Amino acid sequence: MIVQSNDKQSGFTLIELMVGALLTVLVLTIVGGLVISSTRSEGIVRSVAQATQAGQVVTASVQNGIRNSAISLNTGTPYRLTTPSGSDQLLVALVVSSGTTATASCSAWYYSASAGEVRYTTSSSAIAAPTASQLATWTLLSKGVAPVSPSTAIFTANGTYGLTLAFQEAAGSASPIVFQSSITSRTGMTGAIACY
């Protein structure tokens, strides 16, 4: 029987293992940083997109209502803008629907400064300033609304037939999204019901 002596040792030295572990930690740190950064960026983009969509819903609703507003019975104006409480605002308009026959209904938008939200409702009769429980039944258009500084209002009368809408929508950790629009009633009609 022949016994062979193996003076060579196989495997990694301690230094090789430490260098390999250090390189692995370095690569994982870089990859982890990229994943965290892209996750944060995706969250910001999502917040901005949601704020933009919510602001567009408010803007489109008010634009459609005021553009299609008629002069309410016995008033001479197509809308009424009031401040029912503090910095809250109530905008009421007689809106004429488009279609083969024009039908009119009362529409209202309520900006709650304390809640930072805009709510909407329609009715076949006059709309008065709602109580808190009544307001809760109105359709929520957006939450996260605030006036564009230094103003305390999002609706501003602009002559007899015009209205200026200016607000900012919160977008999480990103800068707020600003919406501004000047709207004018263009129907030239007088409604048969009193909305305010």
Secondary structure by P-SEA (a helix, b strand, c coil): cbbbbbcccccccaaaaaaaaaaaaaaaaaaaaaaaaaaaaaaaaaaaaaaaaaaaaaaaaaaaaaaacccccccccccccccccccbbbbbbbccccccbbbbbbbbbbbbcccccccccccccccccccaaaaaaccccccccccccccccccccccccbbbbbbbbbcccccbbbbbbccccccccccccccc
